[in-house]
Amino acid sequence: MNLNPNSIEAFDDGLYISEVGPWAENKYEILHHYSHMFSTGMKNLFNQRIYIDLFSSAGIANIRNSNRFVLTSSLIALNLPDPYDHYVYCDIDEKCISALSQRVERYFPGKKANYIKGDCNEKVNEILSFLPKPSKSNTVLTFCVVDPYNLGINFNTMRTLNKYRMDFLVLLSWMDANRNEYIYIKPEEKRIDDFLGDIEWRKKWIALKKENYDFRKFLAEEFVNRMMTLGYPDTAFKTMFEIRSTAKNLSLYHLAFFSKDQKGYKFWNDARFGGPSQTSFRFEE
């Protein structure tokens, strides 16, 4: 069976398949729109276009409580009219990396891809070792997808990757933040310390909480502020895309896009407005 490059629809191919909620389809549709525009729009402007997926999963997912299957970010990036020149995949789960590598070989033979098993925060230097060295005669642009199930990306990882010219699409998980705020506020808990690259955030949050400030909005603002120290504009905060649950319409996460080039935001705006209808930045329940 062949994959349709104009769709994220997939099928059960007998390899390991992860499970996702029905709302994930919104995310993958938007990612498909963006990758299509990015990979085609940049193909004549750079000698090499690189795709990195820090939480690559297995490439195909089953929509929970259904017999429907979709491509996830790692295979969406391959299933394009103008695919990237090089792919680097990382995932902590051996089952995911194994299934993904088999799928790439089966459906996209000959593509240049590297696979890293482990925590991307610990493997970031290994990830960078696979990237070509940019020069005047070899221009390189990288698109990095950061799609964890929780607030599992460390800001130091983003800072390390920023050594290269790189656009990011980052999933900011509010389910994790809302559910575990009472845990993360404890001084011994390091999850948000690592996420923001800042051990002083609690002081600011305690003051804002007294004013009934939204914890999710606080984290979004702080993360964007940290990315601004790397040279990315605050446009990311203005152009976030919210994903809400299909059953209870609860805010689950935001997709935050970071680029140092306005053309990147043009692609991103076209993708988020050309995808599902919900495009506002909301935090209310």
C-alpha positions as CSV (number, residue, x, y, z in Angstrom):
1,M,0.0,0.0,0.0
2,N,1.2,3.5,-0.8
3,L,0.8,6.7,1.3
4,N,-1.0,9.7,-0.2
5,P,1.2,12.8,-0.2
6,N,-1.8,15.0,0.0
7,S,-3.2,13.4,3.1
8,I,-2.3,12.4,6.6
9,E,-4.4,9.3,6.4
10,A,-2.6,6.0,7.1
11,F,-3.3,2.4,7.8
12,D,-2.4,-0.5,10.1
13,D,0.8,-2.0,8.5
14,G,1.5,-4.5,11.2
15,L,4.3,-2.6,12.9
16,Y,4.0,-0.9,16.3
17,I,1.4,1.9,16.3
18,S,0.9,4.5,19.1
19,E,-2.5,5.8,20.1
20,V,-3.5,9.4,20.1
21,G,-6.7,11.4,21.0
22,P,-8.9,12.6,18.2
23,W,-7.8,16.2,18.7
24,A,-4.3,15.2,17.5
25,E,-5.6,15.2,14.0
26,N,-5.8,19.0,14.1
27,K,-2.1,19.2,15.0
28,Y,-1.0,16.8,12.3
29,E,-3.1,18.5,9.6
30,I,-1.4,21.9,10.5
31,L,2.0,20.3,10.5
32,H,1.3,18.7,7.1
33,H,0.3,22.1,5.7
34,Y,3.4,23.8,7.1
35,S,5.9,21.1,6.1
36,H,4.5,21.1,2.6
37,M,5.0,24.9,2.2
38,F,8.4,24.9,4.0
39,S,10.0,22.1,2.1
40,T,8.8,23.3,-1.3
41,G,9.3,27.0,-0.6
42,M,12.8,26.6,0.6
43,K,14.1,24.0,-1.8
44,N,15.7,26.5,-4.2
45,L,16.9,28.9,-1.5
46,F,19.1,26.5,0.5
47,N,21.5,23.8,-0.5
48,Q,20.2,21.5,2.2
49,R,17.0,21.4,4.2
50,I,17.1,19.3,7.4
51,Y,14.3,17.9,9.4
52,I,14.7,17.0,13.1
53,D,12.0,15.3,15.2
54,L,13.0,15.2,18.9
55,F,10.0,13.1,20.0
56,S,9.5,11.2,16.8
57,S,7.2,8.4,17.9
58,A,6.5,5.6,15.5
59,G,5.3,7.4,12.4
60,I,1.7,6.1,12.4
61,A,-0.9,6.5,15.2
62,N,-4.4,5.1,15.8
63,I,-7.1,7.6,16.7
64,R,-8.4,6.4,20.0
65,N,-11.6,4.4,20.0
66,S,-11.7,4.2,16.3
67,N,-10.3,2.2,13.4
68,R,-8.7,5.3,11.8
69,F,-5.0,5.8,11.4
70,V,-2.9,8.9,10.8
71,L,0.6,9.8,10.0
72,T,2.5,11.4,12.8
73,S,5.1,14.2,12.5
74,S,8.0,11.9,11.5
75,L,6.4,10.4,8.5
76,I,4.5,13.5,7.5
77,A,7.9,15.2,7.0
78,L,8.8,12.4,4.5
79,N,5.5,12.1,2.7
80,L,5.9,15.4,0.8
81,P,6.2,16.3,-2.9
82,D,9.6,18.0,-2.1
83,P,11.0,16.0,0.9
84,Y,13.8,17.3,3.1
85,D,17.4,16.3,2.2
86,H,18.2,14.7,5.6
87,Y,16.2,13.5,8.6
88,V,17.2,13.1,12.2
89,Y,14.8,11.2,14.5
90,C,15.0,10.8,18.3
91,D,12.7,9.0,20.7
92,I,13.2,7.5,24.1
93,D,11.1,4.5,23.2
94,E,12.9,1.6,21.5
95,K,9.5,0.4,20.0
96,C,9.0,3.7,18.3
97,I,12.4,4.1,16.9
98,S,12.4,0.5,15.6
99,A,9.0,0.8,14.0
100,L,9.8,4.2,12.5
101,S,13.1,3.1,10.9
102,Q,11.3,0.1,9.4
103,R,8.6,2.3,8.0
104,V,11.1,4.8,6.5
105,E,12.9,1.9,4.8
106,R,9.6,0.4,3.6
107,Y,7.8,3.5,2.3
108,F,10.7,5.9,1.6
109,P,13.7,3.7,0.6
110,G,16.9,5.6,0.0
111,K,16.1,8.6,2.2
112,K,18.9,9.9,4.3
113,A,17.8,9.3,7.9
114,N,19.5,8.9,11.3
115,Y,17.8,7.4,14.4
116,I,18.8,8.1,18.0
117,K,17.2,6.2,20.9
118,G,17.2,8.2,24.1
119,D,16.1,11.4,25.8
120,C,16.7,14.3,23.3
121,N,17.8,16.5,26.2
122,E,20.6,14.1,26.8
123,K,21.3,13.3,23.2
124,V,21.3,16.8,21.8
125,N,25.0,16.8,20.9
126,E,24.6,13.5,19.1
127,I,21.7,15.0,17.2
128,L,23.9,18.0,16.2
129,S,26.7,15.6,15.1
130,F,24.5,14.5,12.2
131,L,23.9,18.0,10.8
132,P,26.0,19.2,7.9
133,K,28.3,22.1,8.5
134,P,26.9,25.2,6.9
135,S,29.1,27.5,4.8
136,K,28.7,30.0,2.0
137,S,28.8,27.2,-0.5
138,N,26.6,24.9,1.5
139,T,23.7,26.8,3.0
140,V,21.6,24.8,5.5
141,L,18.1,25.4,7.0
142,T,16.6,23.1,9.6
143,F,13.1,22.6,10.8
144,C,12.8,21.0,14.2
145,V,9.6,19.6,15.6
146,V,9.3,19.3,19.4
147,D,6.2,17.3,20.2
148,P,6.4,15.8,23.8
149,Y,3.5,14.4,25.8
150,N,4.4,16.8,28.7
151,L,6.7,19.7,29.4
152,G,9.6,17.4,28.6
153,I,11.8,19.7,26.6
154,N,14.6,21.5,28.3
155,F,15.4,25.1,27.3
156,N,19.1,24.2,27.3
157,T,18.4,21.8,24.5
158,M,16.8,24.6,22.5
159,R,19.8,26.8,23.2
160,T,22.2,24.1,22.0
161,L,20.2,23.5,18.8
162,N,20.2,27.2,18.2
163,K,23.9,27.0,17.2
164,Y,22.4,26.2,13.8
165,R,20.0,28.2,11.7
166,M,16.8,26.5,12.8
167,D,13.0,27.0,12.9
168,F,11.0,25.3,15.7
169,L,7.5,24.1,16.1
170,V,7.0,23.4,19.9
171,L,4.0,21.7,21.6
172,L,3.4,23.4,25.0
173,S,1.5,20.9,27.1
174,W,-1.0,22.6,29.4
175,M,-2.5,19.3,30.6
176,D,0.8,18.6,32.3
177,A,1.1,22.1,33.6
178,N,-2.4,22.4,35.0
179,R,-2.5,18.9,36.5
180,N,0.9,19.2,38.2
181,E,1.3,22.8,39.2
182,Y,1.1,21.9,42.9
183,I,4.0,19.5,42.3
184,Y,6.1,21.7,40.1
185,I,5.9,24.6,42.5
186,K,8.0,22.7,45.1
187,P,11.6,23.8,45.2
188,E,12.9,20.2,44.7
189,E,10.9,19.7,41.5
190,K,13.0,20.6,38.5
191,R,10.7,20.0,35.5
192,I,9.8,23.7,34.9
193,D,13.2,24.8,36.0
194,D,14.6,22.8,33.1
195,F,11.7,23.7,30.8
196,L,12.4,27.5,31.2
197,G,16.1,27.2,32.0
198,D,15.4,29.4,35.0
199,I,15.3,28.5,38.7
200,E,13.9,31.9,39.8
201,W,10.5,31.5,38.0
202,R,8.6,30.6,41.3
203,K,9.1,34.1,42.7
204,K,7.4,35.7,39.8
205,W,4.7,33.1,39.6
206,I,3.8,33.3,43.3
207,A,3.2,37.1,42.9
208,L,1.1,36.7,39.7
209,K,-0.9,33.8,41.2
210,K,-2.2,36.2,43.9
211,E,-3.7,38.2,41.0
212,N,-5.4,35.1,39.6
213,Y,-3.1,35.0,36.6
214,D,-3.4,31.9,34.4
215,F,-0.5,29.4,34.9
216,R,-0.6,28.4,31.3
217,K,-0.3,31.9,30.0
218,F,2.5,32.6,32.5
219,L,4.5,29.6,31.2
220,A,3.8,30.5,27.6
221,E,5.1,34.1,28.1
222,E,8.1,32.9,30.0
223,F,9.0,30.3,27.4
224,V,8.7,32.8,24.6
225,N,10.8,35.3,26.6
226,R,13.5,32.7,26.9
227,M,13.4,32.0,23.2
228,M,13.7,35.7,22.5
229,T,17.1,35.6,24.3
230,L,18.2,33.3,21.4
231,G,17.2,35.8,18.8
232,Y,13.6,34.8,18.1
233,P,10.9,37.5,18.0
234,D,7.9,37.6,20.2
235,T,5.7,36.8,17.2
236,A,5.5,33.3,18.5
237,F,3.2,34.4,21.3
238,K,0.9,36.2,18.9
239,T,0.7,33.3,16.5
240,M,0.2,30.3,18.8
241,F,-2.4,27.8,17.8
242,E,-4.6,26.2,20.5
243,I,-5.7,22.6,20.4
244,R,-8.7,21.8,22.5
245,S,-10.2,18.4,23.4
246,T,-13.0,17.2,21.1
247,A,-15.3,15.9,23.9
248,K,-15.1,18.6,26.6
249,N,-13.6,21.4,24.6
250,L,-10.8,21.8,27.2
251,S,-7.5,23.6,26.3
252,L,-4.9,20.8,25.9
253,Y,-1.9,22.5,24.4
254,H,-0.6,25.3,22.1
255,L,1.6,24.9,19.1
256,A,4.3,27.6,19.2
257,F,6.3,28.4,16.1
258,F,9.7,30.1,16.2
259,S,11.6,31.5,13.3
260,K,14.1,34.3,12.8
261,D,12.8,35.0,9.3
262,Q,9.4,36.6,8.5
263,K,8.9,34.1,5.6
264,G,8.7,31.4,8.2
265,Y,5.8,33.1,9.9
266,K,4.1,33.6,6.5
267,F,4.2,29.8,6.0
268,W,3.1,29.3,9.6
269,N,0.2,31.7,9.4
270,D,-0.9,30.1,6.1
271,A,-0.7,26.7,7.7
272,R,-2.7,27.6,10.9
273,F,-5.3,29.6,9.1
274,G,-5.6,27.1,6.3
275,G,-6.1,24.2,8.8
276,P,-8.9,23.7,11.3
277,S,-11.1,26.8,12.0
278,Q,-9.9,27.4,15.6
279,T,-7.0,29.9,15.4
280,S,-7.3,32.1,18.4
281,F,-5.0,32.2,21.5
282,R,-7.3,31.4,24.4
283,F,-6.7,30.3,27.9
284,E,-10.2,30.3,29.4
285,E,-11.9,26.9,30.0
